[in-house]
Amino acid sequence: MFRSGFISIIGSPNTGKSTLLNLIVGEKIAITTHKPQTTRNRITGIRNVSDGQLIFLDTPGIHRASTPLNLQMTETALGTLESADILLFLTEAGKRVSPEDQFIIRLLKKVKQPVILAINKIDLVNKPTLLPLADQFRQLFPFREILFLSALKGEGVPVLIEEIRKLLPEGPRYFPEDMMTDRTERFIAAEIIREKITLLTHRELPYATAVVVDTFREDEGKNLIRIQATIIVEKDSQKGIIIGKKGAMLKEIGTRARRDMEKFFAARIFLELFVRVQKDWSHDIRMLRELGYTEKS
């Protein structure tokens, strides 16, 4: 029997969803930083096993949103609750169930799909705290399985994949065996640039920044890809920070992004970056749609 289906990875911000997706797929297709709300879009990662295909949906962290951008991110995550075959609820190891997790559990009580709880970051806590935490969760919701793992170190992930495989329905191979994501090369390139901005800048700036890839041209004869991308910010002062003194910050963003792109695309990269101010873009529904942050785009 060939099993296949969609598994939505849900959880509050910064619980390690993208790190887990990258580990399962075996390639960095989702950007990761130590800052919450890094993931803005739904990202599909495909894991093929001998008798099945597991299609994971990495989603933005579910939180009580207030701004239009955050509201769209939360709606993107919630939109996968009914469409997925299995829900994988990822939380952090700790002493107690957080208010954010309690909020998500209330949402889960409305779904019919099996829900697996994966308690992540077990490498950061004392092991005796894990079973009491699992008991707290068990009292709040009838999880199909409660598993412990470290997405960063890979501990417990093979067991998780096997448990998911057993729960999947019989189905077809939805994607070719050599395909790891349904996202375009332009999307991956833009996300890599945004990751470097998030890592190199501070305070509100990462959340006020978007990236658009204007051109993506491949020269197969030279094994070269030429990319032009625009970094969008909300204020002139933010533009100055992104560019930096004598262009130093923009150069550093470009250098780090180019290195990662060359690894991912297995080609030389010629990258040009530009910076444009689009006043209050994160509050503009039309702009959010153009930038791909709504499901209607």
Secondary structure by P-SEA (a helix, b strand, c coil): cbbbbbbbbcccccccaaaaaaaaaccccccccccccccccbbbbbbbcccbbbbbbbbccccccccaaaaaaaaaaaaacccccbbbbbbbbcccccaaaaaaaaaacccccbbbbbbcccccccccccaaaaaaaaacccccbbbbbbcccccaaaaaaaaaaaacccccccccccccccccaaaaaaaaaaaaaaacccccccccbbbbbcbbbbcccccbbbbbbbbbbccaaaaaaaacccaaaaaaaaaaaaaaaaaaaccccbbbbbbbbcccccccaaaaaaacccccc
